Amino acid sequence: MLYCSYTLKEGYKMQLQELRTLVEYEAVKSLIASRTQGGWVLVATSDTDNYKSENALLEVARGGTRFFKTLDALAKLVKTELYGSTFTVC
């Protein structure tokens, strides 16, 4: 895990199955764990064809942002569901 300075912005949201597919095909540039008032959130970043960076928050099946109470819970999901990818803590 790396630590950085990151400002969380609301934007596109995706469910776990979609994120898993993007990670599998190496379409995700990086995963970022960010602390918010509701807990930890997972943000996926990718580069679009016009070299702009796009961010997407992981969401729950019912819609809305998926919050993790602990960083360990987020890390467990990344390890088990996202092929052991690494993420940056911000």
Secondary structure as GFF3:
##gff-version 3
##sequence-region A 1 90
A	DSSP	beta_strand	2	3	.	.	.	ID=ss1
A	DSSP	beta_strand	12	14	.	.	.	ID=ss2
A	DSSP	alpha_helix	16	24	.	.	.	ID=ss3
A	DSSP	beta_strand	30	36	.	.	.	ID=ss4
A	DSSP	beta_strand	39	47	.	.	.	ID=ss5
A	DSSP	beta_strand	53	58	.	.	.	ID=ss6
A	DSSP	alpha_helix	71	81	.	.	.	ID=ss7
A	DSSP	beta_strand	88	89	.	.	.	ID=ss8
###
